[in-house]
Amino acid sequence: MRNHDSEFDKQAQLRQDAETRLRQGAAPPSRGWTVGADALALLYRLASAPDSAADALKLLSELQTHQVELDLQHAQIEADRQEMAQALTHYRALYEFAPVGYLVVGLDGQILEVNRTGAELLGAKQGGLAGQPIAPFFARDSRPAVLGLIEAFREGAQGVCCAVASSDRGSGANPLRITASLPPGGEDVLMIVSRCEASPV
């Protein structure tokens, strides 16, 4: 009931804003919407008859008000779209340039998504990781721990962490720590990979 009242209030406020803008001559520019031929013909017939001229003016006013409402809605939708696009860009930058590695891994062990730091820690190029199995990007002795972590989520775990080492690609193996979780109802494992000083196990 509260949502219905809120929506009604929004529509009432929109109508009031449209009527105010029409009175003040401050209506937003038309988005190219025009009155159809049938509506124009009806308006002409009503305006031509003295008894219905007042109805024609009322209908024309209603059409104008409704068009302004549509224009205001369109402007708000566009503003919301731009705001969401800016927010997405902002949070995407935070994700990409985070000082730790972020990975999204399926319960089958396949990498679905990884940020730049994650790719660097795994000693690989970011663009070529999606669809690859995650285990080979860690040292041979660490692979059972990585696979065991994913298996734990398949068995219902909600949060797991382990110490591992990266593979010896590039500059050699590096001690890493994986902290992972499975969102409620989720099918993808969310991993944070960071450097650590502890010896891998």
C-alpha positions in Angstrom: 0.0 0.0 0.0 2.9 2.3 0.8 4.5 1.7 -2.6 1.2 2.5 -4.3 0.9 5.7 -2.4 4.4 6.7 -3.2 3.9 6.1 -6.9 0.6 8.1 -6.8 2.5 11.0 -5.1 5.2 10.9 -7.8 2.6 11.0 -10.6 0.8 13.9 -8.8 4.0 15.8 -8.5 4.9 15.2 -12.1 1.5 16.5 -13.2 1.9 19.6 -11.0 5.4 20.2 -12.4 4.1 19.9 -16.0 1.2 22.3 -15.4 3.5 24.8 -13.7 6.0 24.7 -16.5 3.2 25.2 -19.1 1.8 28.2 -17.2 5.3 29.7 -16.9 6.3 28.9 -20.5 9.2 26.8 -19.3 8.2 23.4 -20.7 11.2 21.3 -21.8 11.7 21.0 -25.6 9.6 18.3 -27.3 11.4 15.0 -27.9 9.8 14.8 -31.4 6.5 13.4 -30.2 3.5 14.7 -32.1 -0.3 14.4 -31.9 -1.6 11.7 -34.2 -3.8 12.4 -37.2 -6.9 10.9 -35.6 -6.4 13.1 -32.5 -6.0 16.2 -34.6 -9.1 15.4 -36.6 -11.1 15.0 -33.3 -9.8 18.3 -32.0 -10.8 20.0 -35.2 -14.3 18.6 -35.1 -14.7 19.6 -31.5 -13.3 23.1 -32.0 -15.6 23.6 -35.0 -18.8 23.2 -33.0 -19.7 25.9 -30.5 -21.1 23.4 -28.1 -17.9 21.4 -27.9 -15.2 24.1 -28.4 -14.6 24.2 -24.7 -14.1 20.4 -24.7 -11.6 20.8 -27.5 -9.6 23.3 -25.5 -9.7 21.1 -22.4 -8.5 18.1 -24.5 -5.7 20.2 -26.1 -4.6 21.3 -22.7 -4.6 17.8 -21.4 -2.5 16.6 -24.4 0.0 19.4 -23.8 0.2 18.6 -20.1 0.7 14.9 -20.9 3.4 15.7 -23.4 5.3 17.8 -20.9 5.0 15.0 -18.4 6.5 12.6 -20.9 9.3 15.1 -21.6 10.0 15.5 -17.9 10.0 11.7 -17.4 12.4 11.3 -20.3 14.8 14.0 -18.9 14.7 12.2 -15.5 15.4 8.8 -17.0 18.3 10.2 -19.0 19.7 11.9 -15.9 19.4 8.6 -14.0 21.1 6.8 -16.8 24.0 9.1 -16.8 24.3 8.9 -13.0 24.4 5.1 -13.2 26.9 5.1 -16.0 29.2 7.4 -13.9 28.8 5.2 -10.8 29.6 2.1 -12.9 32.7 3.7 -14.3 33.8 4.8 -10.8 33.3 1.3 -9.2 34.8 -0.4 -12.2 38.0 1.8 -11.8 38.1 0.9 -8.0 37.8 -2.8 -9.0 40.4 -2.7 -11.7 43.0 -0.7 -9.8 42.6 -2.2 -6.4 45.8 -3.2 -4.6 44.7 -6.8 -4.3 43.5 -9.3 -6.8 39.8 -9.9 -7.3 38.7 -13.0 -9.0 35.3 -14.5 -9.8 35.6 -18.3 -10.2 33.0 -20.8 -11.0 32.4 -23.9 -8.9 33.9 -25.9 -11.7 37.2 -24.1 -11.1 37.1 -21.9 -14.2 38.1 -18.3 -14.0 35.2 -16.0 -15.0 36.6 -12.6 -14.2 39.8 -11.1 -12.8 41.1 -7.6 -12.2 44.5 -6.3 -13.3 46.2 -7.0 -9.9 44.8 -10.5 -9.9 46.2 -11.2 -13.3 49.6 -9.8 -12.3 49.7 -11.9 -9.1 48.9 -15.0 -11.2 51.7 -14.0 -13.7 49.3 -13.8 -16.7 47.7 -11.3 -19.0 44.3 -10.2 -17.9 42.6 -10.7 -21.2 43.5 -14.3 -21.5 42.3 -15.6 -18.2 38.6 -15.9 -18.6 37.6 -19.5 -19.2 40.9 -20.9 -17.9 41.1 -23.3 -15.0 42.5 -21.5 -12.0 44.7 -24.3 -10.4 47.5 -24.2 -13.0 48.2 -20.6 -12.2 49.5 -21.6 -8.8 52.6 -23.6 -7.8 52.2 -27.4 -8.1 52.3 -27.9 -4.3 49.6 -25.2 -3.9 47.1 -26.6 -6.4 45.5 -29.1 -4.0 44.8 -26.2 -1.6 43.2 -24.2 -4.3 41.1 -27.1 -5.6 40.2 -28.0 -2.0 39.0 -24.4 -1.4 36.6 -24.6 -4.4 35.5 -28.1 -3.3 34.7 -26.7 0.2 32.2 -24.3 -1.5 30.6 -27.1 -3.4 30.0 -28.8 -0.1 28.3 -25.7 1.4 31.1 -23.6 2.9 30.5 -19.8 3.1 34.0 -18.5 3.7 37.5 -20.1 3.3 41.1 -18.9 3.3 44.4 -20.5 2.6 48.1 -19.7 2.0 49.4 -20.7 -1.4 52.2 -19.7 -3.9 51.9 -18.5 -7.4 53.4 -20.5 -10.3 57.0 -19.8 -11.1 56.1 -17.9 -14.3 57.9 -14.7 -14.9 59.7 -13.5 -11.8 59.2 -16.8 -9.9 56.8 -18.1 -7.3 55.4 -15.6 -4.8 53.7 -16.4 -1.5 50.0 -15.5 -1.7 46.9 -15.6 0.5 43.5 -16.4 -0.9 40.4 -15.3 1.0 37.2 -16.5 -0.6 33.4 -16.4 -0.1 30.3 -17.7 -1.7 27.4 -15.2 -1.8 24.1 -16.5 -0.5 22.4 -18.4 -3.4 25.5 -17.7 -5.6 27.2 -20.1 -7.9 30.4 -18.2 -8.3 33.3 -18.0 -5.8 34.5 -14.5 -5.0 38.2 -14.5 -4.3 40.7 -11.9 -2.9 44.3 -12.7 -3.7 47.0 -10.8 -1.9 50.8 -11.1 -1.3 51.9 -12.4 2.1 55.1 -13.1 3.8 54.1 -16.4 5.3 55.5 -19.6 3.7 53.0 -21.3 1.4 51.4 -24.5 2.5 
